[in-house]
């Protein structure tokens, strides 16, 4: 059995990012939503059977969730490489 395809959607808690996450999930991909809005992001990730990581990707100096984001990105890359 092959690893699921994973999509990392930045800004996925609302707007165009959310629309992309919904479409990708509907197409069978495992969605990881990265956004600053933890409440909405986590709720949408749960609804889409995906995962959520709080991240401010527009601020390179933000270290609040850097290690969690790096762990999630490593997992995403590993799953994609195993395909």
N, C-alpha and C positions, 0 to 999 in steps of 0.2 A: 504494500500500500504506500503510495507516495505522500509526501508531506503536503499539507494544504498550502495553497497560494496565499500569501499574506500581503496586505496593503497597509502601509502606514499613511494615514491621512492627517496632515497638519491642518489646524484650524477646523477640525471635524465636528466641533460642538454646535455649529450653527452655519447658516447660509450655504454658500457653494460647497464648502468643505463637507458639511453634513449631507448635502445632496449627493456628493461623490461617494461618501461612506455608505449611504443607503443603497446606491446603485451597485457598488462593488460587492456589498454583502448579498444583495439579491442575485448577483452573478456567481455566488458561491465562494467568494474570497473571505478569508479570516481578516477582519478589520481591526487595526489598532488606531485609535483616535488619540492624537496629541493636541492638547489645547490648554489655555490658561483657565478656562471655565470648568472647574472640577465637577461641579454639580451637574451641569448639562452634559458634559463630556462622558461622565460615568454612566448617567442615565441612558444616553443614546448607545453607548458601547454595550450596556447590558441588554437593551432592546434588540440590538443587532447581533447578539451572541459573540461580541468582540471583546476587546480589551481597551483600557484607557490609561494614559499617562499624562499627568499634569506637566506642562512644559511651556516656557516662554521662549520659543525659538527665534524670536526677533531680538532678544537680548542675549548676546554672547557671554556677558558677564554674570548672568543669572545662574547661580550654583545651587539654588534651592532644591532642585530635583534632578541634577545632572547625573548622579550615579544611577538613579532609577531609569532615566531615559536611556543611558548608555546600555544598561542591562537589557532593556526592551529592544533597542536597536540591534544589539548583538544577537538576540533570539531571532528577530526578523531576518537578519542577514543569514544566520545559520540555517533557518528553515528554507530560505530561497536557494541557498547553495546546495541543499540536500535534494532539491527537486531533480 
